[in-house]
Amino acid sequence: MKARMKFELALAAGMSDRTFSRWIQSHREALKQLGVVSKKQKLLPPRAVDYVCYELGIHEEDFWK
């Protein structure tokens, strides 16, 4: 999967930006190992996107084109 913006992942998961940010905070240790260095980082690297999609059950077709 390619790099994605946080708001894209939140939309695909059916969450508000705030709820998604809270979810990110609760998984910050795992995401830090995958290249997410700051909670203000808006663009998540592909490995982090794969992790988020797996954990939240997001599929490629859930993203708007």
N, C-alpha and C positions, 0 to 999 in steps of 0.2 A: 504494500500500500504506500501511497505517497504522503509527503508531509501535509498536514492539515492545520487550519486555524482552529483555535479552541471553540469559537462560536459554531463552526461547522459540525464539530463533534457533538456539541450540546444539542443542536437542532436534530441531528440524526438519532440521538439517544432520547429525544423527547423531553429534555430537561431545560430549565432556565439557565442562563449564564451563571447565576449565583449558586444554584444547586450543583452545577457541573464544577465550579471552582471549589466548592466544599468537597466534592468527590475527589478532585485532583489533590487537595490538601491531605485527605485521608490516605492517599496512595503515594505520597511524595517520595518516600524512600525508594520504592521500586522505580518510579519515574525518573528519579535523579540518576540511577544507574543506566537509564535508557536515553539520557541526554537532555532531560528537562532540568535546567540549571536555576531557574527563577520562577516564582509564582506569577510574575508579570509577563513571562514569555508567552507571546500570542501564537506563534507558529510552533507546532510540535513536530519533532523529527519522525521519520517513518517508523522506526522501532517503537517509539512511544505510542504512535497512532495504532500500531498493531496490538499493543498491550491494551490500550483503552478499548479498542473495538472488541477484542476477545472478552475482556471483563464485562463489558456492557451489552454484549450481543449485537453489535452494530455490524451490518454487512455493507459491501460496496454499493449495492443498489439502494441503501437507505440515504445516501448522499444525493442532494439535488445536483443536477448537471448544469 
